[in-house]
Structure formats: C-alpha cells, structure tokens
C-alpha cells in the first residue's frame, strides 16, 4: 500500500483530471455534432472510457518521467516530491512512466489507427520534452512542446475517436486551446525559476522575470479567446461559441495571480497555475455543452 501511494504521488492525480475531462467532453461533442455513429450506447461508453484513460495514462507517464529527469531541480524547488524525499527512486519513476506509456499505446489500438497515431505523437512530444533532445531547456520551444500535444493534438485526438479530426471545428478549437496553453504553461515555471536556472533550463520567468513573463502569458491566453470572434465572423465556427470569448476575463485573473506568486499547497504549484488548469477545464466543458446544445 505504501508503494502504491508513492506511485500515485509520482503520477500527480490532480493533473490527470484535465485530460479526462477534456477528452470526454470533446468526444461527446463530436458524436452529437456529427450525428452519426453505428455504435451501440454501451460501445460508445466503453470507447469514451478507453480513449479518455489513454490521455490520463499519457499525462501520468509524462509526470513520472519529468520527476525522473528533473529530480535535481525538484530538490531545490519541490523537496516534498517522492524522489527528493527518498521514498521513491529515479528507477521507480522511469519504470512507472514506461508502463504508463505502454498501457496508453495499447489502449489506443482498441479505438482506431488514427486515434493511436495521435496518442503516439503526444507521447513523442512528452518524451522528448524531458529526454534527449530535451526540448524543455530551450526558451520558447518548451512552451510549444507543452501546448501542441496538450492543446492541439489532444483535441484532435479526442475528436478522432468517433469522427473526422480534420473538420473545421476541431481544428479551430484545438488551435485556440494550443494558443491558450502557450501562454498558460508559463505559470508552472514561477516556483521553478531558480532551480531551472541552476541546471541551464531557460524559461521566460528565469530569463525575463515574472512580470514580463506574465505579460507574455496574457498576450497568448487573451489572443486565444479573442480569436474566437474572427473565426465566427469568417464562418469557420458557429456563432453560438461567442460566450467562450468571455474566458478572457479568467486570463486577466491568471495574469494578476502570476504577479502574486501565491503557492497553492494542495496542488503543489501557484494559484495562477491552478486557475489556468481550471480555465482549460471550463473551456473544454463549455465548448462541449454549447456544441451539444445547439446541435439538436
């Protein structure tokens, strides 16, 4: 039981909520939006369960791998994590990460080949983020290496479980999500600024300071939700998505919290990071609710 608890700590369960909620929401929306599936209700439920677990396993694998490769940084900024505490070894984290990646890839093959391809791509991004060529250490690239798989590819992958992921709607929503995360990802670097600097990892926070990094974040997070308006005017997405542009208010709140550098003990990061995650939840849920409501 103690070992199981340690493994759960390596997986960081709170962060697994995002892929579960986002993927489930997008898959249900894709079914209703396209209005055609030959699957029974039970088959749909099992497919959604298997596909959403793939994304959760991918996220858990990435969390464990990140702790295996970043234990030196964690000793400085997050000494309460399992490896710095000495209750888990680097090998434990690597093993858990490997098992989670394999489970995710095997599960993905039960959905369809296109879905499996998206899962493979997301895994490749998260692996190369932490391992060689270790994109995490490169300024600006590290933002994209998180935003593309967790925003764009995750939306398209979820949509591909039941429908064509290259329709205008999933491409647009995936682009908005990725743009938001390019800015939002900066929130996780605030508490790690000194540790990242010590190991040569360049982030906006440790290169330019929190205030300038916060303005960078606000530009991309705000632009993501402002983009909704021209996409509607150009008839790329439907007018009922206008309310999603109001999420720019939460982007401003995230910007404000970044300046406070307030740590959320329960979520082992800043309040800005927690709110960023919550905003992404709300975006995915609202997108799904609007799509389902106006598709009938």
Secondary structure by P-SEA (a helix, b strand, c coil): caaaaaaaaaaccccaaaaaaaaaaaaaaaaaaaccccccaaaaaaaaaaaaaaaaaaaaaaaaaaaaacaaaaaccccccccccccccaaaaaaaaaaaaaaaaaaaaaccaaaaaaaaaaaaaaaaaccccccccccaaaaaaaaaaacaaaaaaaaacccccccaaaaaaaaaaaaaaacccccccccaaaaaaaaccccccccccaaaaaaaaaaaaaaaaaaaaaaaaaccccccccccccaaaaaaaaaaaaaaccccccccccaaaaaaaaaaaaaaaaaaaaaaaaac
